[in-house]
């Protein structure tokens, strides 16, 4: 069995972060979201992995390498444009061959991994199997309709009027019959080849399409709010570890990780929180559900429920919360006179200013 990991999307909902970084590499608890998926695939006993890449191919390849760090053998498969999940299966056809495979969206996060569902698929080997979860608002997702016996009878992609609250999780398991189905798909109103349409083709042809409703935690980390929520969930599982330097004027409370090479000076860190290697926190407060990546500098500030990416500095700005701060960012106070805000913002940014 192989795995096909999709890492070619543009990440428009995470702009401006994704103007300069692949959305799959934005870190959760100081580890790229994509890495959690690769670890889940390896834990399920799959070693051959094809990674679909697009405009951010070089960055993905530099981060993942040949896959050996995860116990995997990785092959990179270019996709000229992100034209839908079914299109990804089409471009990977030669690499997939006639093997069964799991398709995993690289920006999805599933607590507990996929070992159980992969094992069940190997035992029973239906034509296709999908993972579902109940959501409050299914309109942004692919949505499944089940009959009273739990069999999949219909699928819709981002419906305006959903027929159920069962959203498709970004993990699919297929036998080679999917290749005939994706060749039958035509572009949707979004201009994409939808995997839901290919699955519906299998259902209409009376193929064996099964579903598993997962009860554990799942998130599509496509926007800032979801990234922060996933970060919170992962940090909840931290085990306290202080490998860096914490001076006698500082205090670490609860599940705090201070990586080797980090320094905490005259500061208070309240977990769950993680401070990356080479980072200095001084005269500051770092509150729960915060991850600060490597080689950052936080001084005379307060930070809570936030993610700070590597090589960034936050100096003398009071309190920051519920924020995602990118790489090589400088956050400093504005001049007190005149009373004005000075902004340098990327495309599609959202700014909230207290007046």
Beta strands, then each sheet from edge to edge (+ up, - down):
strand 1: 2-7
strand 2: 27-28
strand 3: 31-32
strand 4: 48-53
strand 5: 73-78
strand 6: 101-105
strand 7: 108-110
strand 8: 128-134
strand 9: 142-146
strand 10: 152-157
strand 11: 166-174
strand 12: 209-213
strand 13: 218-220
strand 14: 241-242
strand 15: 245-246
strand 16: 251-253
strand 17: 256-258
strand 18: 263-265
strand 19: 268-270
strand 20: 273-275
strand 21: 280-282
strand 22: 285-286
strand 23: 290-292
strand 24: 297-304
strand 25: 307-308
strand 26: 313-321
strand 27: 324-325
strand 28: 330-332
sheet 1: 5+ 4+ 1+ 6+ 11- 8+ 12+
sheet 2: 2+ 3-
sheet 3: 7+ 13-
sheet 4: 9+ 10-
sheet 5: 14+ 17+ 20+ 23+ 25+ 27+
sheet 6: 15+ 18+ 21+ 24+ 22+ 19+ 16+
sheet 7: 15+ 18+ 21+ 24+ 26+ 28+
end
